[in-house]
Amino acid sequence: MTSVLGQTEWMLLTVATTHQPATDLGYLLHKHPDRVQHFEQSFGTATVFYPEASNERCTVALMLDVDPVRLARSRGKGSPDFSLAQYVNDRPYAASSLLAVALAKVFSTARSGRGGSRQELADRPIPLEVNIPVLPCRGGPPIAHRLFEPLGWTVDALPVPLDEGFPEWGGSRYVRLRLAGQVRLADALNQLHVLLPVLDESKHYWQGPDEVDKLMRSGDAWLPTHPEREFITHRYLGRAGTLRREALARLAELGDDLADEVAPVEDEEVQQPVEKRLPLNAQRHAAVYQVLLGAGAQSVIDLGCGSGQLLDRLVKTAAFSRVAGSDVSARSLQHAAARLRLEQMSERQADRVQLFHSALTYEDDRFAGFDAAVLMEVVEHIDPSRLEALERVVWGAARPRVVVVTTPNSEYNVMYEGLTGMRHPDHRFEWTRSEFAEWSEHVAAAYGYTVQRRGVGEVDETLGAPTQMAIFTWQEGRDER
């Protein structure tokens, strides 16, 4: 395809699933399979439609019509002027940052992981197939393999020939990309949002300071642990050295296994002041660990275990005869298994440990039977409307003898220079101390527990501690449900 002056062409991306019923894809994307929907962009029009929609297979297509004239007129004042190159180029047909921008806007709700009545489905991986017919890929197919395979995708990247009539000319810088794998839909969309412009190594809009926030929001669930995170960050942010340094520092805060590359800092609190003492993340883990020891717990489940930092500490302690971790992210569980070296454990050691995929807002028999449960920096990632379900699952159905909860103290946020909004892009809320006290007292009274609260981290006389902790203890002698 070629671009003609003043004429629109199109670029295309499709996502298909064989999950049954496959038409659930429409619920997850919040786009009905029976409708064709148009979304105006500053550089053209995005159209969403379903080429196929049956119980066995459903495919959604995102088609972007790019108007070269509108694209040229929408460029930033500081953008270079290459005259005719503004109009005659590959932008109208080759998937690039423009398609990534359209994808992010059109599927914004799906990218957040919110599935409405299909939340359980939104929380777990499903079979997905992504196809992009024409994709600029600087470095060729090997780059596509480097970026997508660590995320669990099977990658098929075929060079697009310069001219099919002259095969001796070889391949162009474009590839035909096909991805297949068991991936959570929200993760797949966020990965594409970041990696499409990374493959192209070019952005076609002005980059402002919020580019780092965009990268953090889209990469939160997978970028901190990606082996090519620095390469991705450099390409995504281009020549903006200051932005790259900020992004790499914040990635280090999100990923608790990057200590060899940067000084250890808090893994949740972004833009945090330099800690002279033990990092807050380490203080939090130590505080929870001491509570579990003091409670005499022999079996512990870490609900929302992430990459397994707390589990690693528990497994190394003989006092804990049974340790389990659950998480909604299959990728996090893979990292936890690697951290614990499960494959290298003896049969006797492995019998002590269990990792499994599950969502905390749905009852699961595997949550039950433990002396203690930990929800460390988890509740703030739950939609407020789903908290009641979480309470019923943990305190009502699983009913461990001790439950330990930690969450940020929002009053302390003013201590973090430059922080606007909440500490983490995926937080649905952050509580003040009085709000946390009200919630924890309500849960304790509703399910027959007593509760104690304390702070974790350096305490400010007015604002309190950066992290607040609640320790729920089952009231001995209280009748069962």
Secondary structure, DSSP 8 states (H G I E B T S, - for coil): ----TT--EEEEEEEEE--SSTTHHHHHHT--TT--EEEEETTEEEEEEEEEE-SS-EEEEEEEEE-HHHHHHTS-TTS---GGGGTSSSTTTS-SHHHHHHHHHHTHHHHTT--GGGHHHHTS-EEEEEEEEEEE-TT-HHHHHHHHGGGT-EEEEEEEES-TT-GGG-EEEEEEEEEEEEE-HHHHHHHHHHHHHHHHT--SS---TTHHHHHHHHHTTTGGG-TTHHHHHHHHHTT-HHHHHHHHHHHHHH-TT-TTTS----SS-TT----SSS-HHHHHHHHHHHHHHHTT-SEEEEET-TT-HHHHHHHT-TT-SEEEEEES-HHHHHHHHHHHTGGGS-HHHHTTEEEEE--TTS--GGG-S-SEEEEES-GGGS-GGGHHHHHIIIIIII--SEEEEEEEBGGGGGGSTT--S-SSTT-S--B-HHHHHHHHHHHHHHHTEEEEEEEESS-BTTTB-SEEEEEEEE-TT----
